[in-house]
Amino acid sequence: MANYNELPVYKATYDLLLEMFRFTKEFAKEYKYTVGESLKKETIELITLIYRANSRTDKQETLQTAREHIEVIRLLIRLMKDLHQINVKKFVFINQQVENVSKQLAGWQNHSGDKR
């Protein structure tokens, strides 16, 4: 079993977390402490789930929960774009990071035997 912090999906999620902290501080005050905090919490929870999945033999439920968190993150990022808190360039960049993590989680889940 690989050390969790050496997993490509862990590294990609950590990079996403760093980006969340960077770009949420640019939000207007009314969004910074609501949606901004939610984005950070969802991403922290996601990285925690990756750690948990790596340390368990039955990973399916944990990976499915992680994939649900990715969808919440994707929704909140889209909301911030629509509310003009992030520009299109930043939206595309963040979405590429989210998609990278999402694909890795799906691949891990498929490799672990679940074809959901």
Long-range contacts (C-beta under 8 A, 24 or more apart in sequence): 1-54, 1-55, 2-54, 4-50, 4-51, 4-54, 4-55, 7-50, 7-54, 8-104, 9-50, 9-101, 9-104, 9-105, 9-108, 10-47, 10-50, 10-51, 10-54, 12-97, 12-100, 12-101, 12-104, 13-43, 13-46, 13-47, 13-50, 13-101, 14-47, 15-97, 16-43, 16-46, 16-73, 16-94, 16-97, 16-98, 16-101, 17-43, 17-44, 17-47, 19-93, 19-94, 19-97, 23-86, 23-90, 23-94, 26-85, 26-86, 27-80, 27-85, 28-85, 31-80, 31-83, 31-85, 35-76, 35-79, 35-80, 35-85, 38-72, 38-76, 39-73, 39-76, 39-77, 39-80, 42-69, 42-72, 42-73, 42-76, 43-69, 43-73, 45-69, 46-70, 46-73, 46-101, 50-105, 53-108, 59-108, 59-109, 59-112, 60-109, 60-112, 60-113, 60-114, 63-105, 63-108, 63-109, 63-112, 63-114, 64-109, 64-114, 64-116, 66-105, 67-102, 67-105, 67-106, 67-109, 70-98, 70-101, 70-102, 70-105, 73-98, 74-98, 74-102
